[in-house]
């Protein structure tokens, strides 16, 4: 498109694709390269064809184009990037089927690629899906994820299948790109999209976390009601709950780490309602002077309301859970696999 004396006329004659081409050229090579990497091949071909035929573009045309863009953005007040706005935008350009697939993948587990996303899927869920696949497919998938994750998935597969998969992995040669693309597409369409739609957490675990946040009166009340309805469900919830007394499962180093990060006044209140072994666990991991001061403070408190004790204990449990989630302390379980060795 050659320049003319009248920039306004030039601007009015521009098609949408021509405007896109000029806008991209104005952004600079580095930005355009990144944008091209996100486009389909036919889109790149169409825009680059227009770019090559534009010729010299009048500076007034470029300025008017940028002003038009700025006006359109400012007319909406602000740009809001969320699932709904993204879905509406995609629907205008793509078919409903393609948009649904893309949005389901966006809502799926975090990660840049399908293989990254698999790394954020629990081993039980992934194993449950893979047990119905061909051993060769399972072998390919496990070869693409981290070894520690692959090990846990193997342990959750039926033993015969696990051995077959391992033998396939040992003898595996280079995989053709079309085969890998097919497996990746299957995972993305049949597994990731379904995973995003369904709840993967155990419902008993969710209820246990709710119970952890009850005070002792509410906990006793609802646990009693739950036992009346389903004794089995009540037992499962109770087993999943983490109480103040469960802090005894933390090793000495963990208790010392916990002590460094909690409010000592709240610790004194929490220990007023604790068992003697738990009191000794905390006091025994403090300096002699600090332990003496804490005991004196507890004696000086006199009677303490149960509500205050519950709140203080819940505070310390929450702090312990946060530290455990960060990997700064270890809370050993009751199973043989989770026992600590000294």
N, C-alpha and C positions, 0 to 999 in steps of 0.2 A: 504494500500500500504506500504509494508515494505521497510525499507531503504536498499540501496545497496551501494557498494563501488563507483560506478560510478553515481554521481548525474546528469550528463548530460543525460545519458540514461534514468534515471527515469523521468526527465523533458520532454524529447521527447515523452514518452509514455502516458503522461497525456492527458485526454480528456478535453473538454471545461468545463464540469460540475465538474470534479475533480479539475481543476484550480480554479473554483469559490468557491468550498468548502474549499480548502486550503487558499485561499485569505480571505475568511470570518473568518476562524479560527484565522488567523494572526491578524485580526483587534481587537480581544478581545470581551468578552461576552456582554458588554454594547452596543457596536456599532452593533453587530450581532443581538441583541434583537430588536433594533430599525429597522434594515433592514428587519428582518423577519416579523415585524408588517405591512410592506408595501407590502409583497408578497402574492400571491395566495396560497391556501392550498396545491395544487399539486406541486408547486414549492418548498415549504418548505419541503414537504415529500421527493422529489427527492434529494435535496441537503443534507438534514439531513441523508438520507440513505447512501449517498456517504461518508459523514463525519464519520459515525460510522464504515465504512469498510476501512478507510485510513491506520489505524495503525500508526506507527511512520514515520513521514515525515522527510527526510534528510534536515538539515538546508540549504544546498546548493540549494536544490530544491526550498525552500521557498524564498531564496534570489534571485534566477533566476526569479521566478514568479513575485516578486515585481519589479525587474529591468525591466522585460518585460512590466509590467503595466506602469512604469514611462516613458519608451521609447515611448510607444504608445501615452501617453498624450503629451509628449514634441514634438513629431513629428508633431502634429497639431498646435504647437506654443502656443496655449492657449485654455482654455475651454470656450465656449460661450453658455450660457444658455438663450435661447429665445423660442418663440412659434414654430418657424420653425425647430430648431434643436431638440426640444423635440418631435415634430410631426414625424420627420424622424426616430428618435430612436424608438418610439413606433410602427411605421408602420412595422419595421423589426421584431418585436416580437408579435404583435397583428393583428387581422383582421382589415380591413379598417373601418368597421362599429363601432367597439369598440373604435378605435382611434378617429373617428369623435365625438363620444359621450363624450369621455374624454376631448378632446380639447375644445369642446363647453362649457363644465362645467368650465374648467380652465379660459376661456375667459369671463365667466359670472360674476355677481356681486361678490364682495369680501366676503369671509367667509370660515370657515373651513368645515362646514357641510351645507347641504341643508337648514336647519332651520336658520343658521347664515346668509346665502345668502339672504333668504327671508327678513331678517331684513334690508337689504340694498336696497330693491325694494320699490319704491314709492307706497303709499296706493292706488292711482288711478289705477296704472298698475296691482297691485295684485288683487284689487277688480274686475277689468274688467275680469280677468281670472277666479276668483273664482265664479262669478255670474252664470257661466255655469256648475258648479259642484254640486254634491249632497249636501244638507245641512249638512249631517253627516261628509262629507269630509271637508267642510269648517270649521265646528266646530273643527275638529281635528287640522287643520292647524292653526287656530287662538289660540288654546290652547297651541301651541308650540312656538309662537312668543311673543315678549314683549307686555305687556298689553296696553301701549300707542300706539303702532303700530296697535295692534288688534282693538283698539277703532276707530282709523282713518279709517281702512279698513271697519269696520261695517257701519260707517257713509257714505261710498261711495257705499254700496250695496243697492239694492232695499229694501224698508222698510219691506215688507212681508218676504223676505229672511233673513234679519237681525234678525227679531224676532224669526223665525224658528231656525236659527243658535244658538241664545242665549239659547233657550229652550233645544236644543240638548246638548249644553255645560253644562248647569245646571244638566242635567240628565246623563251626560257622566260617564261611569264606566271605569275601566282599559281596555286599547286597546291591542288586541293581537299583538304580534310582527310581524306576517306575514301581518296583515292588515296595520300596520304602515309602514312596508317596502314597501308595494305596493303603498301607498300614496306618500311616499318619492320618489320612482322610477318614478311615474307619474309626480311629480313636476319637477324632475331633467331632465327627457327626453322630456316632452311636453311643459314645461314652461320655465325652465332655459335656455335650448338650444335655444329656439325661442327668448327669451329675449335678449340673447347675439347677435343675428343676426339683431335685429331691433332697430331703433332709438326710444328711449322712451321720449326724450325731445320734447316739442312743438316747431315746426319750427319757429313760430312767436317769441318765446323767444330767439332763437338763433339770429334771425335778429335784435331783440331789443338790444341785447348785442353788435352787430356790430354797430348799430346806436349810442349806447352810446359812442363809440370810435371815431365817426366822429367829426370833428370840426363843428361849427354851420353852415358854408356855405355848406359843404358837406351834413350835416344832412338835411338842408332845401331843397337842390337840390334833394336828393334821396327820401325824404318824399313826395315832390311834384310829382315826377315821379310815386311813389308807389300809391299815391291817384288817379292819372290818370288811372292806371291799375285796382286798386281795393280799393275802399274807405273803405270797411269793413276790409281788411287786414291792411291798414294804421292805422285805429283806434285801432286795436288790438295790433299792434306793439307799437304805441304811449302810450297805456295804460301800456305796460310792461316795457317801458323804465324808467330808473332811472336817473334823472337829478340833477344838483346842487341844484335847488330849492326844490327838494324832501327831502333835508336834514332837512327841517322844520318838517318832520315826526319823527325826533329823539327827545327823551325826554331830559330834562336838564342834567341828569346824563350822558347820552350818548354823548351829545355835549361836556361836560367837559372831558370825556374819549378820544374823538376824538381830542380835542385841545392838550392834553398831548402828542399825538403821531405824530403831523403833523409839517411841516416846516412853521414857522410863516411868513416868507417872502412870501411863495407861498399863504398863507391865505390872506395876504394883497392884492396881485394881484387878487386872485379869487373874493374877496369881492368888488373890483372895478366895477365888472359887475353884482353884485347881487342886488336883490330887498331890499328895506329898512327893511322889516320884517326879512329877513334872516341875514342882517347885524346886526340888533339888537339882534337876537338870539345868534350869536357868541359873540358880544361885551358884552352882558348882562351876559354871563357865564364866563367872564374873571374878574380878579381882576381890581379894578378901575385904578391902575397904568398901568397894562398890556394893558387895553383897550385904555387908553390915548396914550400910545406909538404906538400902532397899528394904531390909527386914524392919528397920526402925520406922521407916515411912509407912509400911503396911500395918504395923502395930498402932501407929498414931492415927491411922484412918478411922479406926473403930468399925462399927457395922457399915456395910456397903450395900446399896440396893442391888438386887439381882439384875435389874435392867442395866445398870451401869457396868456390872461385871460382864454381862453378855456382850454389850457394845465394845468393851475393851478387848475381850477375847476375839471377837469377830475382826476387830482392827488388826490384831497381831496375826491371825490366820490369813487375812488378806495380804499383809506384808510378806508373809512366808510364801504364799502362792505366787506373788509377783517375782520374788527372788528365784523361786524354782523355775518359773517360766523363762527367766533370763539365763538360767543355767548357773546361777551363782551359789545355789545350795541344792542338795539332793534330798528328796523325801523318799525314804525307802518304803516299799510296799510290803504286804504280808506274804506274797508269793515267794517261793524259793529263788526264782530268777532275780528278784529285786532286793534280796537281802544283801547287806553290806558285809564285806570281809575285811577284818582288821589285821 
